[in-house]
Amino acid sequence: MLPAALAYSSYLETRYSPDGSQARGTLNNCGNGYTPWGTYLTCEENWPGYFVNKGTLTDEQTRIGISTSDTRYGWDHLAGDDDERLDEFARFDVTPSGSSAANDYRNEANGHGYIVEIDPYNPNSRAVKRTALGRFRHEGCVFGKLEEGKPISFYSGHDSRFEYLYKFVSDAVWDAADANSTNRLSVGDKYMNAGTLYVAKFSEDGVGEWLPLTLDGVTTDGSTLANSFDSQAAIILNTAGAADLVGATPMDRPE
């Protein structure tokens, strides 16, 4: 499922999910994390290599590295195979081909690149992609010190050369009783669906600051991200591009 900033978004509309509410599985999970309420956070890392757009790349596809010629894994080559079910391979070709997004898979890649919350105690639960924490090549996710009545901070890195460190600060403040909840994914909704996403900037002396990736976030040219993005959903889809604009500090493959 895709909650928060991207839920039911036109950015996620596909032939498989015309209302944009569902992503189709999770790809290339690398590092892991866990939450204070007992769920796991699995991280989608090198997912761009599964997709190809043989037409014109969007800005976010260009920034994240979607290919215009072929995929790394070749799953799209199995489109039309007798064993294919529900376009399970055709979806990796995100070249626009229909009259609208509801008729092709131009938005399929938009459903990937997230931290995914899984409840290991409930085998019947459905994993949830925590889109508000940003979309990039996630490696891991850890939370900061818990303090009753204060927000929770989650930290993650974009595991690629010259990429950035991020944190997400929840709008909701920590209630220790939530650590014992048996409705764990609902607790995840509380703390990981609404908040502020930041990217790190470091000065030459090693002092850092967190720059907000919001529509009113200030860019290096003195304008705001609202000049380049029409919504918070658009910022989330191109998290790395937004981080470029505010002047984040490139790192050496932060894991």
N, C-alpha and C positions, 0 to 999 in steps of 0.2 A: 504494500500500500504506500501511497505517497501523500503524506499529510503536510500541514504547515504552508509555507510560502508557495508551494507549487501545486497543492491539491486542486484537482478538478480544473487545472489550468489549460488554456488552449495550447500552451507550449508542450503539453504532454499528450495531446490528442493523436491517436493512431487508429488504424483499422482494427487493431485488437482491443483498444480501449477508447471508444469514440468520445467518452466524457472526460478523458484524461485523468481518471482516478487510480489507474492501476499501472504499475510497472511490471515487466515480465521477468521475474527472477532477479538474481544478483550475479555479478560477473567479477572474476579475477580478484577475489577477496584475499587480502594480504594480512597486515597486522590486525590485532584485536584490541579490545578494551572491555571494560565492564562498568556497570553503574552501581551506585549505592543501594539500589533497590533490587539487585540480583540478576539483571539481564546482561547479555553480551552485546558488544558493539563490533560488528565485523565491517571491514573497510574495503571499499571497492577501489582498487589501485589502477593497474594498467588496462583499463577497460576501453580506451579509445581504439586500440588495435583490432577490436572486433568489428568495427564499422567502416563503411566506405560511402562516400558521396561522390559520384562520378559527374556531378554537375558543379554548381557554384557553392562553395563553402559559406556558411554563415560566419559571423564574427567569432562566436564562441567555438565553432568547430575548428576554425583556423587556429585559435589560441590554444586549444587543448590538444590538437594534433590528429584530427580525423583525416584519413587518407583520401585522395582523389583518384587513386588507381586500383588499389586492392587492399584486402584486410590481412592482418598478420596471421590469422588462424584459418582463413579460408572457409569459414562456416557458411558464408553467403553463397559459395559455389554449389551447395547442396539444395538450393532453392529449386522447387519443382520435382525433387526426388520422390519416388513412390512412397517412401517411408515418412515423408514430411507431414507434420500435423500442425494445422492452424498457423501456417507461415512461420514455423519455428526457425527456419533458416533464412527465408526471404527477408525477414525483419532486419537483418544485419546490413542490408543495402538501403541506406537512408536517402538515396537520390529521389527527389520529388518526382512522382510519376502520375499521380492522380489529379483530379480536379480540386481536391482539398486534402488537408492532413488526415481526414477521416477515411480516405481512400488509399493511403499508402503508409510508409513507415519513415517519413521524413523526420519525425520527432522521436523515433525509437531511442536514439542515443541520449536524449534528454532525460530518460528515466534511469540513467546510470551515472555513477560518479559520486556516490553518497556514502555516509555512514549508515549502517543498517542495524537496527535493534532487533534482537532475537530473544525470546523468552525460553530458556532451556528447560523450564519446569512444566511447560504446557506444550505437548507435541501437536496439539490441534490449533495452536495460535499461528497467526500470519505475521511474518517479519514486516517491519515498518522502516521505510527509508526516511531518515531524519534530515530532510532537505534543508532546513534552516541552518544547519551547520556547514553549509557550503558544498560546492560541487567541484571536485578536482581529483587528483590521484591520491586518495587517502592512504596513509600507511598505518596509522594507529590512532587511538583516542584515549585520553586519560582525563580524569576530573581533578580539580584543585581541592584545597582544604575545605571540608564541610563545616559551615557554621550556621547554627540554628537562626532562622530569620534573615539569612542573607542569600543572595543568588548563588547558583552553582556555575562554575566555569569549566568548560570542556576545551582541551587543547589538542590540536592535530597538526600534522605536517603534510605538505604536498611533496611526495617522494619522487622528485625529478630534479635534474640539475637546474640551478638558478631559480628555484621556486621558493615558496614562502611558508612561514609559520602562522597559524591561525588560532583564535580562541572564540568560543561562543559563550555568552553570558545570559543565563536564563532570566526571563521577566519574573517568574515565580521564585519565591524564597524558600529555602530548605525547611522542610518539616520532617523531623527525625522519625515520626510515625510512618512515613512513607517507605522507610527501609524494610518494614515488615509487611507491606501490602502484598496480597496474593494476586492483585489485578495489576501486574507489573507494567504492561504496555500502556495502560492508562496513566500510570505514574510517569512513564516516558513522555506521553503526550503533554503532561503538565510542565515538565522541565525542559523539553527539547523541541517543542513546536513553536515557541514564542520567545524571542530574546534578540540580542544584538550580536552580529558577527563582526569580528575584528581581524586585522592582519598586522603583523609586527614590522616595525621600522626601527633600525638600530643606527645610532650615531657612531662616529669614528672612535669615541672613547668607550664604546660598548654599552652605553645607556640605551634602553629601549623604550618605545611607546607603542600603544595599541591604537591603530587607526580604524574608525568605524566604516564598515562597508554597508552604508545605508544611503538613501537618496540624497540626504543632506551631508554626506561625507565629502570633505574638501579634497580636491584633486591638486596635483602639483602646479597646475596653471592658475589656481585661485578660484576655479569654478566649483561645481559640485557634481557628484555622480548622476544627479538628475539631468544633467546636460547630455549624458551619454546613454542612460537607461531610463525606460519608461515606467519601471516598477521594481519592487524588491525581488519579484520572481525573476526578472531579467538579470539582476545582479547575481542572484544565486546561480543561474545557468552559466554565467561567465564570471565566476568568482575570481579566477586568476586575472582576467582582463580588468576587472574592477580594481584588484589589488595593484596592478600595474599603474593605473591612473592616479591612485592616491600616494604612490611612491614607496611601496613596501620594499624591504631589503631582501635581495636574492640570497638564497642559502645554498649549501652544497648537499642536495638531496636529503632534506630533513626527514628522518625516520623517527 
